[in-house]
Amino acid sequence: MKYTFQVLSIFIFNTLLSAQSKQLIIELNHLYKESQFYLDQNYELDENKTFSFNRMEYYLNINSVNQLDGTSTSFEELYLLVDPTINQYYLGNYDLEELNQLNFHIGVSPEVNHNDPTEWANGHPLAPQNPSMHWGWAAGYRFIAAEGMVDTDGDEVLETALQYHAVSDDYYTEIVIPVVSLNETNIIRVILNVNYDKLFENINSSLGGVFHGVHDENLLLVNNFAMNNVFSVPADLYLSEESLPITYNNPFSKLLQIETKHSAKVDLFNAAGQFLSKFNLNPGQNEIDTEYLSEGFYFIILEANGIRKRKKLIKQ
């Protein structure tokens, strides 16, 4: 009977962990050549020309996420209006655990693109915006609105307009990107770099120009979004089990000794799934006093650098 209870408790504990609803957050690092990107700041463009943008907005339609266990969660009409002044985007609560792929489109889907913006609640990305992101019912939304100035003659004066307003169902473009999710308390976070230098690479932006509606230049911009690594995962998030080695004594008695190469957090649970204690680990050898614990089964959840491990331990 005692053994059956322990097995049932372990099953309930694992089920609760895997089924926990979490707030899904996408965090965007807006960068230009690996430094923070700001509006109204000068940057070097191709051919050593200088440019500055005072507006940079674009739509992302978040379609689905894939998890490490092979399952996929789809979203219906989930849109973000991205601009460089905002880093965190809250997508809602979902039963998610560890993500390995994000699927989205640049722009607004053809089924939604020609609807009335006033049908959306105030504050929704597709509701009326100021400045407007809507071109008109026939054409639909501006998928991308980028406006700035370029110094085309090298006299250190930004004298030539550079504007991209991508407006067409044809610009609705899919992007599939591998991701690494960070699991926090009630939060699952996906962090992406947005590399704006890659967005304007090799499309002659240094010549300036005003491209509103359907233009080859807008298509080049959209293609860069999709194929020129504009969106990327920060390199320090690409960590595997092998890159985060953690060793510990199991079974343990009076001391639980944990050795790690990284700073880490440890949550301790009993066999029934009840939280007992939280510990912070430093790189190297750590000792946790467990003399107060009775003999039996325990679980620890180790978390460091976005990697989360759940291990079963025995106190003897």
C-alpha positions in Angstrom: 0.0 0.0 0.0 2.8 2.4 0.9 4.6 1.7 -2.4 1.4 2.3 -4.3 0.9 5.6 -2.7 4.4 6.7 -3.5 4.0 5.7 -7.2 0.7 7.6 -7.3 2.2 10.7 -5.7 5.0 10.7 -8.2 2.6 10.4 -11.1 0.5 13.3 -9.7 3.6 15.4 -9.2 4.8 14.9 -12.7 1.4 15.5 -14.2 1.0 18.8 -12.3 4.4 20.0 -13.5 3.7 19.2 -17.1 0.2 20.6 -17.2 0.9 23.9 -15.5 -0.4 26.9 -17.4 2.3 29.5 -18.0 2.4 33.0 -19.3 4.1 32.9 -22.7 6.4 35.9 -23.3 8.4 36.7 -26.4 11.3 39.0 -25.6 13.0 40.8 -28.5 16.5 42.3 -28.3 16.5 45.0 -30.9 20.0 45.2 -32.3 22.1 46.9 -35.0 25.5 45.2 -35.5 25.2 43.5 -32.0 24.5 46.8 -30.2 21.2 48.2 -29.0 19.1 49.7 -31.8 17.4 53.0 -31.1 15.1 55.2 -33.1 16.4 58.7 -34.0 20.1 57.5 -33.8 22.6 57.5 -36.6 23.9 54.2 -37.9 26.3 53.2 -40.6 24.6 51.7 -43.7 26.2 50.0 -46.7 28.9 52.0 -48.5 29.7 53.8 -45.3 26.6 55.9 -45.6 24.7 57.2 -42.5 21.1 56.7 -41.8 18.5 57.1 -39.0 15.0 55.8 -38.6 12.3 57.6 -36.7 9.7 54.9 -37.2 10.0 51.2 -37.3 6.9 49.1 -36.9 5.8 45.7 -38.3 3.3 42.9 -37.7 4.1 39.4 -36.6 1.3 36.8 -36.8 2.3 34.1 -34.2 1.0 30.9 -35.6 2.3 28.1 -33.4 5.0 26.7 -31.1 6.5 23.2 -31.0 7.7 21.5 -27.9 10.6 19.1 -27.2 8.1 16.3 -26.7 6.9 16.6 -30.3 3.6 18.4 -29.5 2.5 21.6 -31.2 0.2 24.4 -29.9 -1.5 26.6 -32.5 -2.8 30.2 -31.9 -5.7 31.9 -33.6 -5.3 35.5 -34.7 -2.5 36.2 -32.4 -0.7 39.3 -33.6 2.1 41.5 -32.3 2.8 45.0 -33.5 6.6 45.3 -33.0 8.6 48.4 -32.6 12.1 48.9 -31.1 10.9 50.7 -28.0 9.2 47.5 -26.7 11.1 44.4 -25.7 8.5 42.1 -24.1 5.3 40.8 -25.6 2.8 38.9 -23.6 1.0 36.2 -25.6 -1.3 34.7 -22.9 -1.4 31.6 -20.7 -0.9 28.2 -22.2 0.0 24.6 -21.1 3.5 24.6 -22.3 6.8 23.2 -21.0 9.9 23.3 -23.2 9.8 24.9 -26.6 12.1 24.2 -29.6 10.4 26.0 -32.5 8.5 29.2 -33.2 6.3 29.5 -36.3 5.1 33.0 -37.4 4.4 35.2 -40.4 5.5 38.7 -41.2 2.3 40.7 -41.8 -1.5 40.0 -41.5 -3.1 37.0 -42.9 -5.2 37.5 -46.1 -8.3 36.3 -44.2 -7.9 39.2 -41.7 -6.0 41.8 -43.7 -9.1 43.4 -45.4 -11.4 43.5 -42.4 -12.4 46.7 -40.6 -9.8 47.8 -38.0 -12.5 49.3 -35.8 -13.9 45.8 -35.2 -10.9 45.1 -32.9 -10.9 46.3 -29.3 -8.8 49.3 -28.3 -5.3 48.3 -27.6 -5.3 45.3 -29.9 -2.5 45.4 -32.5 -5.0 45.4 -35.4 -7.1 48.2 -33.9 -6.6 51.7 -35.3 -3.1 53.0 -34.5 -1.4 56.4 -34.4 0.4 56.7 -36.8 -1.8 54.5 -38.8 -0.8 50.9 -39.8 -3.9 50.6 -42.0 -3.7 51.5 -45.7 -7.4 51.0 -46.5 -9.9 48.2 -46.8 -8.9 47.3 -50.3 -5.2 47.1 -49.7 -5.3 46.2 -46.0 -2.6 46.9 -43.4 0.9 48.1 -43.7 2.8 45.0 -42.8 6.0 47.0 -42.4 6.3 50.8 -41.8 9.9 52.0 -41.7 10.6 55.7 -42.1 13.9 57.6 -41.8 16.6 59.7 -43.5 19.9 58.9 -45.3 23.0 60.9 -45.9 23.5 59.9 -49.6 26.2 62.4 -50.4 28.5 61.9 -47.4 28.3 65.5 -46.1 27.1 64.4 -42.6 23.6 65.8 -43.3 20.6 63.4 -43.5 18.9 64.9 -46.5 17.2 62.0 -48.4 14.0 60.2 -47.3 14.0 56.5 -46.9 10.6 54.9 -46.4 9.2 51.4 -46.7 5.5 50.8 -46.4 4.9 47.1 -47.4 1.3 46.7 -48.4 0.1 43.5 -50.1 -1.2 40.1 -49.3 1.8 38.8 -51.3 4.2 40.1 -48.5 2.6 37.7 -46.0 5.7 35.6 -45.4 6.3 32.6 -43.1 9.3 32.3 -40.8 10.2 29.1 -38.9 12.9 29.5 -36.3 14.4 27.0 -33.8 14.2 28.5 -30.3 15.3 27.8 -26.7 12.7 28.6 -24.0 13.5 29.7 -20.5 11.2 28.3 -17.8 10.5 30.6 -14.9 7.8 30.5 -12.2 4.5 30.6 -14.1 6.4 32.0 -17.2 7.9 30.5 -20.3 10.0 32.9 -22.1 11.3 32.9 -25.7 14.2 35.4 -26.4 15.1 36.4 -29.9 17.6 38.9 -31.3 16.2 41.2 -34.1 19.2 42.2 -36.2 18.2 45.3 -38.1 21.6 45.6 -39.9 20.6 42.3 -41.6 17.2 43.7 -42.5 18.8 46.5 -44.6 21.7 44.5 -46.0 22.3 44.4 -49.7 19.0 46.1 -50.8 20.5 49.6 -51.7 18.9 51.4 -48.7 21.8 53.9 -48.8 20.3 55.4 -52.0 17.1 56.4 -50.2 13.7 56.3 -51.7 10.0 56.3 -50.8 8.4 52.8 -51.4 4.7 52.8 -50.4 2.5 50.0 -51.5 3.8 47.3 -53.9 7.5 47.8 -54.8 10.4 45.5 -55.6 12.2 47.2 -52.7 9.5 46.2 -50.3 9.8 42.6 -51.5 13.6 42.7 -50.9 12.9 44.0 -47.4 10.4 41.2 -46.6 12.8 38.6 -48.1 15.5 39.8 -45.8 13.2 39.4 -42.8 12.6 35.8 -43.8 16.0 34.7 -45.2 18.8 36.9 -43.9 18.8 35.9 -40.2 17.1 39.1 -39.0 15.6 36.9 -36.2 18.1 34.8 -34.3 18.5 33.1 -31.0 21.1 34.6 -28.7 24.2 32.4 -28.8 24.4 32.0 -25.1 21.0 30.3 -25.0 22.2 27.4 -27.1 23.1 25.1 -24.2 22.7 21.4 -24.1 22.6 18.9 -21.3 26.3 18.3 -22.0 27.1 22.0 -21.6 25.5 22.1 -18.2 27.1 19.2 -16.3 25.7 18.8 -12.8 26.7 15.9 -10.5 25.3 15.0 -7.1 25.4 12.1 -4.6 22.4 9.8 -4.9 21.5 8.2 -2.6 22.4 10.9 0.0 22.3 11.0 3.8 23.1 14.0 5.9 24.5 16.1 3.1 23.4 16.5 -0.5 26.4 17.5 -2.5 25.9 19.1 -5.9 28.6 20.2 -8.2 27.9 22.5 -11.2 29.9 24.6 -13.6 27.2 27.4 -13.6 25.2 29.3 -11.0 21.9 27.4 -10.5 18.7 27.2 -8.5 17.4 24.1 -6.8 13.8 23.4 -5.7 13.3 20.5 -3.3 10.1 18.5 -3.2 8.9 15.5 -1.2 7.5 12.4 -2.9 3.9 13.8 -2.6 5.0 16.9 -4.7 5.0 19.3 -1.8 7.6 22.1 -2.0 10.1 22.0 0.8 13.0 24.4 0.1 14.8 26.5 -2.4 18.6 26.8 -2.7 21.0 28.8 -4.8 24.1 27.1 -6.1 27.4 28.7 -6.9 29.8 27.3 -9.6 31.8 24.4 -8.0 31.0 22.1 -5.1 27.8 22.9 -3.0 26.7 21.2 0.2 23.1 21.2 1.3 22.3 20.1 4.9 19.6 17.4 4.7 19.9 16.0 8.1 16.3 17.2 8.9 14.8 15.1 6.1 13.4 11.7 6.8 14.4 8.7 4.7 12.5 8.2 1.5 12.1 9.6 -2.0 12.6 13.3 -3.0 12.6 15.3 -6.1 14.8 18.3 -7.1 14.3 20.7 -10.0 17.6 22.2 -11.1 17.6 25.3 -13.3 20.5 27.1 -14.9 20.9 29.1 -18.1 17.4 28.2 -19.2 17.9 24.4 -18.8 15.6 22.7 -16.4 16.2 19.3 -15.0 14.0 17.2 -12.7 15.7 14.4 -10.8 14.6 11.8 -8.3 16.7 11.3 -5.2 16.7 8.8 -2.3 17.5 9.8 1.3 19.0 6.8 3.3 
